[in-house]
């Protein structure tokens, strides 16, 4: 059932913002309760979930256990995974897979009709369920989108973004929405007391990302601006081999290419990973990303070479990657592929408890915009889609068990910054700064410069969209500046070892990171603050 937004001023519904996996699954789990689902793009099109080439990790095979899955998650998380959270998610994996099957997701099966399971990096067992090899994300989103459209209790509003979360006495009172991409449109106010943010990640804060453009940190920013506690924002996972052919977002050259023997070389044709790690090209993502980044920074460039490993078989074995290369005038059977690390997944986000509740009354968060403690400083492959469905179901249960309060009145609009137009030049500058100083390899001076710049961007923004991007960037940069160690995906060249005393999650607020920015602006090189520890 569709409804024009202009008739909507007050909602007794649960309002879900985001049409990716967490948002769709939560809406379906709340049925037949009334839900309004707001999606910036047509359902399924602006979701990182739809692009996931991996699958969903679940201990469903004979001999595998949730305990083993949780142990693998904890092992890669850099010492700050919440172990109870990791175990809880692993234990709920099988029932959530069965929910997805019931919603029509066609997971691959073996000849006996059992779910077929594959293996991915750092998993100790075969436990990844796929759809047609590398199409899980798209198939899951298509099936759930169809199910949502068939559910009469879900009202879908497409083409609108939430640009502000409105609160009264520390509780959610509504949302300020605007037509996506239309910066001169008048904002629309929606009074609501129960809001679920499922707005995705922050990839588009970076110049090179694998994420759709909707992943620009808006949910993180609006929650932080409303006073929500933000967890672990400094931890950003980079995919080491995005294809650099001038496309935004950048297409991926899947890790499986290296699994088949493709090598990483610089512009001189020299392999560079063997000297960095015993596993060379098959080392963990963060190590390979740092190796690639270092070659690019040194001016030698980085390339994926599959000529020997695959050659003429490339097109048959990896049709998606092959098509991306051919479209850009590169024949991967006979030529090397230019690559760079790309922002891929945000381990940080709105801090939530085991029910998906944020620190603001009436606000829940699920999927990549949230931080549950499951991923720690580094996400285990294929755990992101699992976390999204587990927490979406928990959020729906938590909300269904409560009386949904009716909104008292239409809240007041936030005063937008001067003017309303998006400043494309400012966005480009912000993304360039983020990649240069808050990317794969970081240091104190670069981070301090980024913090000062993003604080200025936030103050001077001419549109709410740009201001929200600056807010999200500031949260990441200031927390990275504060964490004077290297841990998981967060690598500081000036503090390259981990510090055992800092093996704790960061809990911060927008007020706290603005204090850091003020300190850096007044005294260009103050001593680093430590992460606020919860």
CORPEQUI-V220425 format. One record per backbone hydrogen bond with DSSP energy under -0.5 kcal/mol. NH is the residue of the N-H (numbers start at 0). CO is the residue of the C=O. E is the energy in kcal/mol with one decimal. If there is no record, write none. Layout:
nh: {NH NH}
co: {CO CO}
e: {E E}
//
This chain:
nh: {2 6 7 8 10 13 14 15 15 16 17 17 19 23 24 25 26 27 28 29 30 30 32 34 35 36 36 37 37 38 38 43 44 45 49 50 51 51 55 56 57 59 63 68 69 70 71 72 73 74 75 76 76 78 79 81 82 85 86 87 88 89 90 91 92 95 96 97 98 99 100 101 102 103 104 105 106 107 109 112 115 117 122 126 126 127 128 128 129 133 134 135 136 138 139 140 141 142 143 144 145 146 147 148 149 150 151 153 154 154 155 155 156 157 158 159 160 162 162 163 165 165 167 170 171 172 173 174 175 176 176 177 179 181 182 184 187 189 190 191 194 195 196 196 197 197 203 204 205 206 208 209 210 214 215 216 220 221 222 223 224 225 226 227 229 230 231 234 235 236 238 239 241 242 243 243 244 248 249 252 253 256 257 258 259 260 261 262 264 264 265 266 268 271 275 276 279 281 282 287 288 289 290 291 292 293 294 295 296 297 298 299 300 302 303 304 304 305 309 310 312 313 316 317 321 322 323 324 325 326 327 327 328 329 331 333 334 336 337 338 339 341 342 343 344 346 346 347 348 349 350 351 352 355 357 360 362 363 363 364 365 368 369 370 376 377 382 385 386 387 388 389 390 391 392 393 394 395 396 397 398 399 400 401 404 415 423 426 427 428 429 430 431 432 433 434 435 436 437 441 446 447 448 449 450 451 452 453 454 455 456 457 458 459 460 466 467 468 469 470 471 472 473 474 475 476 477 478 479 480 481 482 483 484 485 486 488 489 490 491 492 492 493 494 499 501 502 503 506 507 512 513 514 515 516 517 518 519 520 521 522 523 525 533}
co: {155 3 4 6 190 33 193 13 35 195 15 37 197 19 20 21 22 23 24 25 26 27 29 152 13 34 154 15 35 36 156 18 41 41 46 47 47 48 128 381 126 57 60 64 65 66 67 68 69 70 71 72 73 73 76 372 80 81 82 83 84 85 86 87 89 91 92 93 94 95 96 97 98 100 99 103 104 129 113 109 107 127 119 117 124 117 55 126 115 131 130 53 51 134 135 136 137 138 139 140 141 142 143 144 145 147 149 150 34 152 0 153 36 155 38 38 177 160 175 175 163 173 170 167 360 165 165 189 163 174 187 160 158 178 180 181 176 174 8 172 361 14 194 363 16 195 214 201 202 430 206 342 342 211 213 200 216 217 218 219 220 221 223 222 507 348 505 231 233 344 341 237 339 250 241 337 242 208 208 240 251 253 254 254 255 257 256 304 262 302 269 299 265 263 272 272 276 278 279 283 284 285 286 287 288 289 290 291 292 293 295 294 294 264 336 262 302 303 305 305 309 310 312 313 317 318 319 320 321 322 323 324 325 324 329 330 330 303 335 301 241 238 207 236 236 234 344 234 230 368 228 370 356 352 362 169 359 194 361 355 196 365 366 349 76 374 379 381 382 383 384 385 386 387 388 389 390 391 392 393 394 395 396 398 402 413 421 422 423 424 425 426 427 428 429 430 431 432 433 490 442 443 444 445 446 447 448 449 450 451 452 453 454 455 456 462 463 464 465 466 467 468 469 470 471 472 473 474 475 476 477 478 481 482 496 489 376 486 488 494 441 490 441 491 497 498 499 501 531 229 508 509 510 511 512 513 514 515 516 517 518 521 522 504}
e: {-0.7 -1.3 -2.3 -0.7 -2.6 -1.9 -2.6 -0.6 -2.8 -3.0 -0.7 -3.1 -0.6 -2.6 -2.4 -2.2 -2.1 -2.2 -2.3 -1.5 -0.8 -0.7 -2.6 -2.3 -2.7 -0.5 -3.1 -3.1 -0.6 -0.5 -2.7 -0.7 -2.9 -0.5 -0.7 -1.8 -0.5 -1.4 -1.9 -2.4 -2.8 -2.1 -1.8 -1.9 -2.9 -2.2 -1.9 -2.1 -2.6 -2.2 -1.5 -0.7 -0.6 -0.6 -1.1 -2.9 -0.9 -2.4 -2.2 -2.3 -2.5 -2.0 -2.2 -1.4 -0.8 -1.5 -2.3 -2.0 -1.8 -2.3 -2.2 -2.1 -1.8 -1.4 -2.4 -0.5 -1.7 -2.9 -3.1 -1.9 -2.6 -2.6 -1.9 -1.5 -0.8 -2.6 -2.6 -0.7 -0.6 -1.6 -2.0 -0.6 -2.0 -2.1 -2.8 -2.4 -2.3 -2.3 -2.5 -2.6 -2.1 -2.1 -2.7 -2.3 -1.4 -1.5 -0.7 -1.7 -3.1 -0.6 -1.5 -0.6 -3.2 -0.5 -2.0 -1.2 -2.8 -0.7 -2.9 -1.3 -0.5 -2.9 -2.8 -1.5 -2.7 -3.4 -1.7 -2.5 -2.7 -0.6 -3.4 -2.1 -2.6 -1.9 -0.8 -1.0 -2.9 -2.5 -2.2 -1.4 -2.8 -2.8 -0.5 -2.8 -3.0 -0.6 -3.2 -2.5 -2.1 -1.2 -0.5 -2.0 -0.5 -2.2 -2.0 -1.9 -2.5 -2.8 -2.0 -2.2 -2.8 -1.1 -1.5 -2.6 -3.4 -3.0 -2.1 -1.6 -1.0 -3.6 -2.9 -0.5 -2.3 -3.2 -0.6 -2.4 -1.4 -0.5 -2.8 -2.4 -0.7 -1.8 -0.8 -1.7 -1.4 -1.5 -2.2 -2.3 -0.5 -2.6 -1.9 -2.6 -2.4 -1.0 -1.2 -1.8 -2.0 -2.7 -1.8 -2.4 -2.9 -1.9 -2.0 -2.6 -2.6 -2.3 -1.7 -2.1 -2.8 -1.8 -1.6 -2.1 -0.9 -2.7 -2.8 -3.3 -0.5 -0.7 -2.5 -2.2 -2.6 -1.8 -2.4 -3.0 -2.5 -2.4 -1.9 -2.1 -2.8 -2.3 -0.8 -0.9 -1.8 -2.6 -0.8 -1.7 -2.2 -2.7 -0.5 -2.3 -1.6 -2.5 -2.4 -2.8 -1.8 -1.9 -0.7 -1.0 -2.3 -3.0 -2.1 -1.7 -1.8 -2.2 -2.6 -1.2 -2.0 -2.7 -0.5 -2.1 -2.3 -0.6 -1.7 -2.6 -3.0 -1.8 -1.8 -0.6 -2.6 -2.1 -1.9 -2.6 -2.6 -1.9 -2.0 -1.9 -2.8 -2.1 -2.2 -2.6 -2.7 -2.6 -1.4 -1.9 -0.7 -0.6 -1.0 -2.2 -2.3 -2.2 -2.7 -2.6 -2.2 -2.6 -2.4 -2.1 -2.3 -2.7 -2.1 -2.4 -2.6 -2.5 -2.1 -2.2 -2.8 -2.3 -2.3 -3.0 -2.1 -1.7 -2.7 -2.5 -1.8 -2.5 -1.2 -2.2 -2.7 -1.8 -2.4 -2.3 -2.3 -2.5 -2.5 -1.9 -1.8 -2.8 -2.6 -1.4 -2.1 -2.3 -1.9 -1.5 -1.4 -1.9 -1.7 -2.5 -2.6 -2.3 -0.8 -0.5 -3.1 -0.5 -0.5 -1.2 -0.6 -2.6 -1.7 -2.7 -3.0 -3.0 -2.1 -2.2 -1.6 -1.6 -2.3 -2.8 -2.4 -2.3 -2.0 -2.3 -2.6 -0.5 -1.0 -0.6}
//
